[in-house]
């Protein structure tokens, strides 16, 4: 069964790769024809043109990401969702008490994200198809418009290049988000849509994920949410990212109540029973387990967890407020470097001003207070 799944993923990959190569070939031929007509360009101009094309490609990429997330926003609003935040790269716009504010945040493996929360309290009522596929639809529509302009309107070479690259990025967005797959371990829009359509419990998990993220952004703590929300039904596949999220939130619930032993037990249960969870979740869990082992003074386990891979992940996710808490105790207890720990503590205080998730800020403040009151360094 495992080999069949791997084979299917390879076939999907090769189809996507072939489509992209065909499109690149078409666009390359088109641009080459344009170039040949203007063969009088000097070598210096050619270098300038290459740099310009790269810039245009990057610009088109950013615009298509914005269009993709705007698609989730538009179709989410049409489907009865409430706006929570809109992120491109690390720039995040959040709605806080009726006002829009600028914050900073980034999730490894994602170029952007539009977070919305269902207004209904009944998960069976949510319209998940339009919300999930809204980004793909907008990329497709934008690419079709650019193709029509390219074909029907007589423009100069640079406009044609911009339109061509815009179409190329749009097609890549449609393929990479529309064909059900995991990219860098993260489920794409197509994968989520198919998963939800096949299993009622997965639809529930999707609903809870949106609900929890929305409430956290508004300032609600995990410990103030009903623990029943995070019950995983018997036989559910913990390797599915939407199910994994539910179990992680159960662990977060205990951690938010400062019951680190129960949280540790919950996280270890995930790793023991879900060997194929996405790398993002695995690393997040290992970060929390590392935190507990540091507090327990189990340095042998600390060395085992603090691998080169996890160190790199911690560096990449330095913008997470929980990462500041982890590195504070690591520098204070493991390295016994008070100066370094105080520096991280200062970064923690500064990060609170730009962090977009209010519920996480309050939770981390309480955990940090617990550390400052209870941890004594010898």
N, C-alpha and C positions, 0 to 999 in steps of 0.2 A: 504493500500500500504506500509506504514511504517513498519507494523508488518511482511509483507512478506519479505522485505529487511533484517530486523533483523534476521528472520528465516534462510534466505539464508546465511547470514554471520556466523551464529552459525553452520550450516551444514558444511560450508567450514572449519571453525575452528576445528570441531570434526574430519573431514577427515584428515586434516593436523596433528592433535594431534595423531590420530590413526596410521598414517603412521610412524611418528617419534617414537612412542612407539614400534611398530613392529620392526623397524630397531634397536632400542636400545636393544630390546629383543634378536634379532639375534646376534648382536655384543656382548652383554653380555654373551650369551651362548657360543659363539666362544671363548671369552677371558677366561671364566670360565673353559672351557675344557683345554685351554692352562695352566691355573693356576694349575688345578688338576694334570697335568702331572709333575708339578714342585712343588709338595706339601712339599718338603723338605726345602723350603725357611723359614727362621726364621721370627719371629714377627717383628724385627727391619727392615728386608729386605722388609717385606710387607708394612710397613709404608713408607719406601723409595719409593717403587713401586707406591703406591697411589699418593704420592706427584709428582712423575715423570709423572704419567698418567695425572694428572691435568695440569702440565706444558705442556705436549705434546698436550693436548686438546686446551689450550690457544694458543700455537704456531700454531696449525692447523687452528684455527679460524682466526688469523691474516693473515696467508698465503692465506686462501680462500677469505678474504676480498680484498687482493691485487690482486688475480687472477680475482675476480669479477670486480673490477674497471679497471683492465687491459683489460678485455673483452670489456667494454664500449669504452676504448681507441682504441683498435685494430679495432673493427667493426665501430667505429665512423670515424676513418681515412679512412677505406675502403668505407664508405658511403658519403665521401666528407665533413667531418667536420674538423675544425681547433682546435688544442690542446690549452686549456686555463690553466687548473690546474689539479693536481692529488693529492688527499688527502687520507691519512690513519690515522684515529684517529684525532689528531690535527696537524700532520706533513703534510705540504702542499708544493708541488713543483709547481711553476708558471713559465710561459714563459714571460719574460719581455724584450722587444726590442731584441728578438732573443737569449737571454741568459736565462738559467734555474736558478732560485733562490729558496732558502728555506725560507718558511714563516710558520706562525702558525695560525690555525683557526679551529673551531669545530662547527658543527651544532647539536643541541640536537636531539637525536633519530636516528642519522646516524653514522655508523662505518667508512665510507669513502665516497668519491665522486670524480668522474672524470667529470670535466666541459669541454665541447667542444662547439664550435660555428659554425653554418652552414655558409659555404662560399657563398651560393647563397643568393640573395636578394628577391627571390620569395619563399614564404613559401610552396607553393603547390609542389615545386620540392624536398623538403627534404625527405630523407629516414629515417623514424623514427623507423621502426620495428627492423632492425639490431642494431641500436644504443641503443635502449631501452633494447633489449633482449640479447645483446652481453655478459653482465656479467653472466647471467644465463647459456648461452651456454658454457662459459669458465669453470664455476663451474662444469657443467655436464661432460664436456670432461675430466677435471682433475680428477674427481671422478671415471670415467670409467677406466682411465689409472691406478689409484691406485688399483681398484678392480681387474684388470687383473694381476697386479704385485702380489697382495695378493693371488690370486688363483694359478698362474702359477710358481711363484718363491719361492724357499725354503729359508726363512729368519729366523732370530731369533725372540724371543717373542716381544722385544721392537719395532722392525721394523714393526711387524704385528699390534701391538697396534697403532703405529703412522699412518699406512696406514688405519686402521679401523676408527680411529677418524677423519682422513682427509676425508674419504668417508662420515661419519656421518655429519660433518659440511657442506660438499658440498651438500648433499641431503637437509639439512635444508635451505641452501641458495637458492637452486632451488625452493623449496616449498614456502618459505616466500617471494621470489621475483617474482616467476612465476605465482602463483595463485593470480588473481586480488583482492587486498585488501588494506586497509589502516592500517599501523602498527604504533602505537603511534600517529595516526592522519596524518601520512605522506603516500602519495600514493606510492605504490611499482611499479616496472617496468611493471609488468603485467597489473596493473590498468591503468597506463598511456597509454600503448599500446592500450588497449581496448577502452579507452575514446577517444583517437585520431582517431581511425578507425571508430568510430560511428558519429563523428561530425566534420565538416570542420572547424568550428570556434575554436574548442578545439585544432585542429592541428595548427591553427594560433597562439593561446595562447602559445602553446608549443614552437613554433618557436621564438616568441617574448621573452619568458623567457630565452631561450638559447642565443639569440642575445644581450639582455640587460645585462645578466651576463657576457658575453664575453667582451662587450664594456666597462662595468664598470671596469673589471679587467685590461683592457688596459689603463684606465685612463680617459675615457670619462665620463662626468657628466650627470645625468639624465635630468637636465634642458636643456642640449644641444641636447637631442633626440627629435624627432617630437612628440608632445602631441597626435597626431592622432594614434600613435602606441598603446596607452593605452585606446582607445575607446572600451567600452564593448557593444556588440550588444544587442539590445532590446530582453528581454526574456531569456538571458543567465543565467545559474545557478551560482550565486555568491558563492555557497557552494563548487563548484568544485575548488580544489586548483589552477589549471591552470588559471581559470577565476579570482579567488581572487587575484592572483599575478598581473594580469593586472590592476585591480582597485587600488591595493596597490602602484603600480608604478605611477599611476596618482597622488596619494597623495604625493609620494616621489618627483614627478616633482614640485609640488607647494612648498613643503618644501625646496627643493634645491634652489628655487627662493626666499626663506625666506618669503613666503606668508603662514604663519602658520594658518591663519583663514581658507583659502581655503583647506589646507591640513587636518585640524581638521574636517571640514565639510565632506570631502571625506571619512576619516576614520570612522566617525560616521555613514555615509551612509552604509558602509560595515557591521558594527555591527547590524544596524537596519534591513537590508535586507538579511543578511546571518547568521541565527542563528546557523547553523551547520558547520561553517568553521572549519578547523583543528585548534587544540589548539595552535600550533606554531604561526600561523598567528594572532589568537585572542590575544595572549600575546604580540606579536610584536606591534600590533595596540594599545593595552592598554598602552604599554610603551611610545609610541609617544603622546597619549592623556594625559598621566600623565605629560609629558614634557610641553605641551601647557598649562595645568591647573596651573602648577607651575609658568610659566611665567606670566599668567594672575592673579596670586595671589588668585586663587579660592581654598582656603585650605579645604573647605568642600568637594569639588569634589576630591581633592588630597587624602584625607583620604578614600574616597569611592573607589578610584581606587587602592590605595596602599595596597592591601590585602596580606595575608600571602602567597597565591598562587603566586601572581605576584612578591613578594619579593624573593621567592624561584627561580622563573624563571630568575629574574634579576641576582641572584647569579650564576646560572648555565651558563648563557650567558655573563658572565663577560668579555669574550674575544672579544665581539663585540665592535667596536669603538664607536658606537652610545650609548652603555650602559654607557661608561665613561662620555659622554656629559650629559646624563640623571642624573647620580649620582652626577655630579659636581653641577648642578643647585639644586638638591634635598638637598645636604649638605649645599650649600651656602644660598639658599632662605628659605627652609622649616626648616632645623635644625639650620640655622645661625651659622654654624661651619666652619669658614674660614680655619682653619688648616686642617680639613678633606677634604674640597673642594680643597685646594691647593695640597693635596696628590693625589687626583683623577686626577687633572690637570697634575701632573707629570706622572701618569700612562698613561694618554691620549697621552702625548708626546712620551713616551717610546713605546707604542703600535704601533705608526705610522711606526716604523722601521720594524716590523714583520708582519703587517697586509697585506693580499694578494690582497685586492681590492682597487686599486689606485683611482678610481673615488669616492668611499666612503670616502677615506681619505681627498681628497680636499674639498668635500662637508661638512664634519664634521669640518674641520679647519675653513671654512667660518662661519658656525653656531656658533662655539665656539668664534670666533672673534666678532660676533654680540652680543653674551652674555656678553663678557668682556667689550665691548664698551657701552652697553645699560642697563645692569642690575645693579641697585644700591641697596645694602643691607642696610636696616635701622637698 
